[in-house]
Amino acid sequence: MPSSCQHILFSGRTLLEYVLDTVCAKRKHIRSVYLHVQTSNETALAFYKKFGFKIEKTIENYYKRISPTDCYLLEKQLPQE
């Protein structure tokens, strides 16, 4: 994997870990985190699944200027104390 791709994945992982572990942990009312991933983006889908995100549904024609236009809505349910 080229170093620029490794840097992007590291940065993405660091940011996601920060949001999940720090921001969400301090805000106990947050029960789930949602995001959109283009249906053809297998790399992103695999990345988010490692963090416990699951596909909730497919949204057709979500994107207007890229193809394919469909996306997955992903959800990660957060533990409630």
C-alpha positions as CSV (number, residue, x, y, z in Angstrom):
1,M,0.0,0.0,0.0
2,P,1.5,3.4,-0.9
3,S,2.4,5.6,2.0
4,S,-0.2,8.3,1.1
5,C,-2.9,5.6,1.4
6,Q,-1.5,4.5,4.7
7,H,-1.5,8.1,6.0
8,I,-5.1,8.6,5.0
9,L,-6.2,5.4,6.7
10,F,-4.2,6.3,9.8
11,S,-5.7,9.7,9.9
12,G,-9.2,8.3,9.3
13,R,-8.7,5.7,12.0
14,T,-7.4,8.3,14.5
15,L,-10.3,10.7,13.8
16,L,-12.9,7.9,14.1
17,E,-11.4,6.6,17.3
18,Y,-11.3,10.1,18.8
19,V,-15.0,10.6,17.9
20,L,-16.1,7.3,19.2
21,D,-13.9,7.1,22.3
22,T,-13.8,10.7,23.4
23,V,-16.6,12.8,22.0
24,C,-19.3,10.1,22.2
25,A,-18.1,8.9,25.6
26,K,-18.5,12.4,27.1
27,R,-22.0,12.8,25.6
28,K,-24.0,10.0,27.2
29,H,-27.1,10.9,25.3
30,I,-25.6,9.8,22.0
31,R,-26.9,6.3,21.3
32,S,-25.8,5.8,17.7
33,V,-23.4,7.2,15.1
34,Y,-24.4,7.2,11.4
35,L,-22.5,7.8,8.2
36,H,-22.9,7.3,4.5
37,V,-20.7,5.2,2.2
38,Q,-20.9,5.0,-1.5
39,T,-22.0,1.4,-2.4
40,S,-19.0,0.8,-4.6
41,N,-16.5,1.9,-1.9
42,E,-15.5,-1.5,-0.6
43,T,-12.4,-0.2,1.2
44,A,-14.4,2.3,3.3
45,L,-17.1,-0.2,4.0
46,A,-14.5,-2.7,5.3
47,F,-12.8,0.0,7.3
48,Y,-16.1,1.1,9.1
49,K,-17.2,-2.5,9.7
50,K,-13.9,-3.1,11.7
51,F,-15.3,-0.4,14.0
52,G,-18.6,-2.1,14.4
53,F,-20.7,-0.2,11.9
54,K,-23.4,-2.1,10.2
55,I,-25.4,-1.4,7.0
56,E,-28.9,-0.2,8.0
57,K,-30.2,0.5,4.5
58,T,-29.4,1.5,1.0
59,I,-30.3,5.0,-0.2
60,E,-30.8,5.3,-3.9
61,N,-29.7,8.4,-5.8
62,Y,-28.0,9.9,-2.7
63,Y,-25.1,11.3,-4.7
64,K,-25.8,13.7,-7.5
65,R,-22.4,14.1,-9.2
66,I,-20.7,10.7,-8.8
67,S,-21.5,7.2,-10.0
68,P,-22.8,5.0,-8.6
69,T,-25.3,7.4,-7.0
70,D,-26.4,5.0,-4.3
71,C,-25.0,4.8,-0.8
72,Y,-25.3,2.7,2.3
73,L,-26.4,4.2,5.6
74,L,-24.2,2.7,8.3
75,E,-24.9,2.7,12.0
76,K,-22.9,2.0,15.0
77,Q,-24.8,1.6,18.2
78,L,-22.9,2.8,21.2
79,P,-22.9,1.1,24.6
80,Q,-25.3,2.6,27.2
81,E,-24.2,2.7,30.8
